[in-house]
């Protein structure tokens, strides 16, 4: 999956930690076998989702889907939609922040009668989600078109569900938001998009695959070694706009899972080739405190090529080149200079966009994060500091 293991230019830098990482991997495999990480059960094909085929069929008649959520409750679904947009015929609208212009965004949705609404919040009390739901929607609009995915407990969203006579899909208590991409939170919207949700899941097979396991161990050992040597900034350098949401999902996964007890990795989103004209100078010649993940694709997205008639003779090298070809040339050139300067990086290059490929990426990055957390001796599943901010916010609003 990761085409080049350039985290590991100097083998001697990580040999000691490769042994340690292999031990962590073997323990993780054993934990999975014994059901010690219930959250990861949702990454298996035999995980029982809390919705039926009849429920999917009932809401599949709607041409538009509005999805309301925050953070992990919505980032996974946004990634699925962005990655697989060529396969999705419905129009999907995401409300993922508090924004004064939200009503204007909502008014741009055409034919509300053919629109269903999905609200996702594990706790059922997410401030921004409740605010958006209260601000925009009316009972007459949501009647028989609202699905709420939340824990089955006393909460504001459960009160909404009762008031609006909404469908309720249980969000399992043991599945945290940033790990919920293979659970009801993202799989129900994916099913409404017409995607084959079974194809996303194959964790047992993946973890037994020697190449998958080897790549996972090497990447974790490399990142951990860099972290120990104070290279703690992870730049996600993306050359495919269809992977933007994947970068955002990975950013949250890394930051919330590892950023504890004065430890962690700072994930930074960056976009090529645009950032060649703002940040590349820093990346190449600034402080050596960063490692990079290149995201790119070799899939041609359009038939459009640059016409020669619009070019000056000096630019004939662009003749009949596609935009993807030009972007990939810039990506490859940047990688070559990184190699020359011995800047640590890896590349995730997508050769096909389907459910299986994205499921494999989700599984890899989740396992990578859990293993890094174990090496750093932090809990990858909690977020205590964020909870403090939520409590403090409520004081200001009271």
C-alpha positions in Angstrom: 0.0 0.0 0.0 2.7 2.4 0.9 4.8 2.3 -2.2 8.2 3.4 -0.8 9.4 3.0 2.7 11.4 6.2 2.7 10.9 6.6 6.4 13.8 4.2 6.6 16.6 5.8 4.6 19.1 5.0 7.4 18.4 1.4 8.5 20.5 1.8 11.6 18.1 4.5 12.9 15.2 2.1 13.5 16.7 -1.4 13.9 16.3 -1.3 17.7 12.7 -0.1 17.5 11.7 -2.6 14.8 12.1 -5.5 17.3 10.0 -3.6 19.8 7.4 -2.8 17.2 7.2 -6.4 16.2 6.4 -7.4 19.8 3.7 -4.7 19.9 2.2 -6.1 16.7 2.1 -9.7 18.0 0.4 -8.5 21.2 -2.1 -6.6 19.1 -2.8 -9.6 17.0 -3.4 -11.7 20.1 -5.7 -9.0 21.5 -7.7 -9.0 18.3 -8.0 -12.7 18.4 -9.3 -12.7 22.0 -11.7 -9.8 21.5 -9.7 -7.4 23.8 -10.4 -4.4 21.6 -14.2 -4.5 21.0 -14.1 -1.4 18.8 -12.2 -3.2 16.1 -14.9 -5.8 15.8 -16.8 -3.3 13.7 -13.9 -3.6 11.1 -14.9 -7.3 10.5 -17.4 -8.6 7.9 -19.4 -10.5 10.6 -20.0 -7.4 12.8 -23.7 -7.0 13.2 -24.8 -3.5 12.3 -27.8 -2.0 14.2 -29.9 -1.3 11.1 -31.7 -3.6 8.6 -31.8 -3.8 4.9 -35.4 -2.7 5.0 -34.4 0.5 6.8 -31.8 1.2 4.1 -34.4 0.5 1.4 -36.9 2.8 3.1 -34.5 5.8 2.9 -32.8 5.0 -0.3 -35.6 6.5 -2.2 -34.4 10.0 -1.2 -32.2 11.7 -3.8 -30.5 14.1 -1.3 -28.9 13.2 2.0 -28.1 15.9 4.6 -25.6 14.7 7.3 -25.1 16.6 10.5 -22.3 15.8 12.9 -18.9 16.9 14.3 -15.4 15.4 14.3 -15.3 11.6 14.1 -19.1 11.4 13.8 -18.9 12.8 10.3 -15.3 12.8 9.0 -15.4 9.1 8.1 -18.5 9.6 6.0 -17.0 12.6 4.3 -13.9 10.5 3.5 -16.0 7.7 2.0 -18.0 10.2 -0.1 -14.9 12.1 -1.3 -13.0 8.9 -2.1 -15.8 7.2 -3.9 -17.7 10.2 -5.3 -17.6 8.7 -8.9 -19.7 5.8 -7.7 -22.3 7.9 -5.8 -25.3 9.2 -7.7 -27.0 11.0 -4.8 -26.3 14.5 -3.6 -24.7 14.6 -0.2 -24.6 17.8 2.0 -22.5 17.9 5.2 -23.0 20.2 8.1 -19.9 19.8 10.2 -19.3 23.2 11.9 -21.0 26.2 13.4 -21.1 28.8 10.7 -23.3 32.0 10.6 -23.8 31.4 6.9 -25.3 27.9 7.6 -28.8 29.0 6.7 -27.6 30.2 3.3 -25.9 26.8 2.7 -29.1 25.0 3.7 -31.2 27.1 1.3 -29.1 26.0 -1.6 -30.4 22.4 -1.2 -32.9 21.9 -3.9 -36.0 19.8 -3.6 -36.2 19.3 0.2 -39.1 16.9 -0.3 -36.6 14.4 -1.7 -34.2 14.9 1.1 -33.5 12.8 4.2 -31.5 13.9 7.2 -29.0 11.9 9.2 -27.8 13.2 12.6 -24.8 11.5 14.2 -23.6 12.1 17.8 -22.2 9.3 20.0 -23.1 11.1 23.2 -26.3 12.7 21.9 -25.2 16.0 23.5 -22.7 17.4 21.0 -23.2 21.2 21.3 -22.6 22.0 17.7 -24.7 19.2 16.3 -27.7 20.1 18.5 -27.3 23.8 17.6 -27.3 23.1 13.9 -30.3 20.8 14.2 -32.2 23.3 16.2 -31.3 26.3 14.0 -32.1 25.0 10.6 -34.8 22.4 10.7 -38.6 22.3 11.5 -40.8 19.5 12.6 -42.8 19.5 9.3 -39.5 19.3 7.3 -38.1 16.4 9.3 -41.2 14.3 9.7 -40.6 10.7 8.5 -37.2 11.8 7.1 -34.9 12.0 10.1 -32.5 9.3 11.3 -30.5 9.8 14.5 -27.5 7.7 15.2 -26.6 7.9 18.9 -26.2 5.9 22.1 -29.4 4.7 23.6 -29.5 6.8 26.8 -30.9 10.0 28.1 -29.7 12.8 25.9 -30.7 15.9 23.9 -30.7 13.9 20.7 -33.0 11.2 22.2 -35.4 14.0 23.1 -35.2 15.3 19.5 -35.9 11.8 18.3 -39.0 11.6 20.4 -40.2 15.0 19.3 -39.6 14.4 15.6 -40.7 10.7 15.6 -37.3 9.9 14.2 -35.7 6.6 13.4 -33.0 5.7 16.0 -29.9 3.7 15.2 -27.8 2.7 18.1 -24.2 4.0 18.3 -22.4 1.5 20.4 -20.9 2.9 23.6 -17.6 1.1 23.1 -16.9 2.7 19.7 -15.3 6.1 19.9 -16.1 8.7 17.3 -12.7 8.8 15.5 -12.8 5.0 15.2 -16.4 4.8 14.1 -15.9 4.8 10.4 -16.8 1.1 10.1 -19.7 1.3 12.5 -23.3 2.5 12.1 -22.1 6.1 12.1 -20.6 5.9 8.6 -21.9 2.5 7.3 -25.6 3.6 7.3 -24.9 6.7 5.2 -22.6 4.7 3.0 -25.4 2.1 2.4 -27.8 5.0 1.4 -25.1 6.2 -1.0 -25.5 2.8 -2.8 -22.1 1.4 -1.7 -21.3 -2.2 -0.7 -20.6 -1.8 3.0 -19.4 -5.4 3.4 -16.5 -4.7 1.0 -15.0 -2.1 3.4 -14.4 -4.7 6.0 -11.7 -7.4 6.0 -9.4 -6.8 9.0 -8.7 -10.4 9.9 -7.5 -11.2 6.3 -5.5 -7.9 6.1 -3.6 -8.5 9.4 -2.6 -12.0 8.3 -1.3 -10.7 5.0 2.5 -10.6 5.2 3.0 -7.5 3.1 0.3 -5.6 5.0 1.8 -6.6 8.3 5.4 -5.8 7.2 4.4 -2.4 5.9 2.5 -1.7 9.2 5.5 -2.7 11.4 8.0 -0.7 9.3 5.9 2.4 9.2 5.1 2.3 13.0 8.8 1.7 13.8 9.9 4.6 11.5 7.4 7.1 12.9 8.2 6.0 16.5 11.9 6.4 15.9 11.5 9.8 14.4 9.3 10.8 17.3 11.9 9.8 19.8 14.4 12.0 17.9 12.0 15.0 18.2 10.7 14.8 14.7 7.1 15.2 15.9 5.4 17.1 13.1 3.5 14.9 10.5 2.8 16.8 7.3 0.1 15.1 5.1 1.0 16.5 1.7 -1.9 15.7 -0.6 -1.9 15.9 -4.4 -5.4 14.6 -5.0 -8.4 16.7 -4.0 -10.5 13.5 -3.7 -8.3 12.6 -0.7 -8.7 15.8 1.2 -11.2 14.3 3.6 -9.0 11.3 4.2 -6.3 13.7 5.3 -8.7 15.4 7.7 -9.9 12.0 9.1 -6.3 10.9 9.6 -5.4 14.3 11.2 -8.1 13.8 13.9 -7.2 10.2 14.4 -3.5 11.0 15.1 -4.1 14.2 17.1 -6.8 12.9 19.5 -5.4 9.5 19.9 -1.7 10.3 20.6 -1.7 13.9 22.0 -1.6 13.1 25.7 0.7 13.5 28.7 3.0 15.9 26.8 3.4 13.3 24.1 2.1 13.1 20.6 2.4 13.9 16.9 1.2 17.1 15.4 -0.6 16.3 12.0 -0.5 19.2 9.5 -2.6 19.2 6.4 -0.9 20.6 3.2 -2.0 20.6 -0.4 0.1 20.3 -3.5 0.9 21.8 -5.9 -0.7 25.0 -4.3 1.6 24.8 -1.2 4.6 24.6 -3.4 4.2 28.4 -3.6 3.9 29.0 0.1 5.2 26.2 2.3 7.6 24.1 0.2 10.6 26.4 0.9 10.1 25.8 4.6 9.7 22.0 4.1 12.9 21.8 2.1 15.1 24.2 3.9 13.5 24.9 7.3 13.9 23.0 10.6 14.2 19.3 10.2 11.4 18.6 12.7 8.9 17.1 10.2 8.1 13.8 8.4 5.8 13.6 5.4 3.0 11.4 4.1 2.5 12.0 0.3 -1.1 11.3 -0.8 -1.6 10.9 -4.5 -3.4 9.0 -7.2 -2.5 7.7 -10.6 -6.2 7.5 -11.7 -7.2 9.7 -14.6 -10.3 11.6 -13.6 -11.2 13.4 -16.8 -10.7 13.3 -20.5 -9.6 16.9 -20.6 -6.1 17.5 -21.9 -4.3 20.8 -22.3 -4.8 22.0 -25.9 -1.7 23.0 -27.8 -3.6 26.0 -29.4 -3.6 27.7 -26.0 0.1 27.4 -25.4 3.1 29.5 -26.4 5.8 27.5 -28.3 8.0 27.5 -25.2 5.3 25.6 -23.3 4.8 22.8 -25.9 6.0 20.2 -23.3 2.4 20.6 -21.9 0.8 19.5 -25.2 -2.0 17.0 -24.6 -1.0 16.5 -21.0 -3.9 15.9 -18.5 -4.1 17.9 -15.3 -3.5 14.7 -13.4 -0.3 14.2 -15.3 1.0 17.7 -14.5 0.1 17.3 -10.8 1.8 13.9 -10.6 4.9 15.3 -12.2 5.1 17.9 -9.5 4.5 15.3 -6.8 7.3 13.0 -8.2 9.7 16.0 -8.6 9.1 16.9 -4.9 9.7 13.4 -3.8 13.0 13.3 -5.7 14.2 16.4 -3.9 13.1 15.0 -0.6 15.2 11.9 -1.2 18.1 14.1 -2.2 17.8 16.1 1.0 17.1 13.0 3.1 13.8 14.3 4.4 11.8 11.4 5.8 8.6 10.6 3.9 6.3 7.8 2.6 3.8 7.8 -0.2 0.3 6.4 -0.3 -0.5 6.2 -4.0 -4.0 5.2 -4.9 -4.3 3.0 -8.0 -8.0 2.3 -7.7 -10.9 3.8 -5.8 -13.3 1.3 -4.4 -14.6 0.1 -1.1 -11.9 -2.6 -0.6 -9.1 -0.1 -1.1 -10.5 2.5 1.2 -11.3 -0.1 3.9 -7.7 -1.3 3.8 -6.5 2.3 4.3 -8.8 2.9 7.2 -7.7 -0.4 8.8 -4.0 0.3 8.3 -4.0 3.8 9.7 -6.2 2.8 12.7 -3.8 -0.1 13.6 -0.8 2.2 13.0 -2.3 4.7 15.5 -3.1 2.1 18.2 0.4 0.6 17.9 2.1 4.0 18.2 0.0 4.7 21.3 1.2 1.5 22.9 4.8 2.4 22.1 4.3 5.9 23.5 2.4 4.5 26.6 -0.7 6.6 26.1 -4.4 5.5 25.8 -5.5 5.9 22.2 -9.2 5.8 23.0 -9.8 8.7 25.4 -9.6 12.5 25.0 -9.7 13.9 28.6 -8.5 17.5 27.7 -11.2 18.0 25.1 -13.8 17.0 27.8 -12.5 19.8 30.0 -13.2 22.4 27.2 -16.7 21.1 26.8 -17.4 21.5 30.5 -15.9 25.0 30.5 -18.0 26.0 27.4 -21.2 25.0 29.2 -20.3 27.4 32.0 -20.1 30.3 29.6 -23.5 29.4 28.0 -25.3 28.9 31.3 
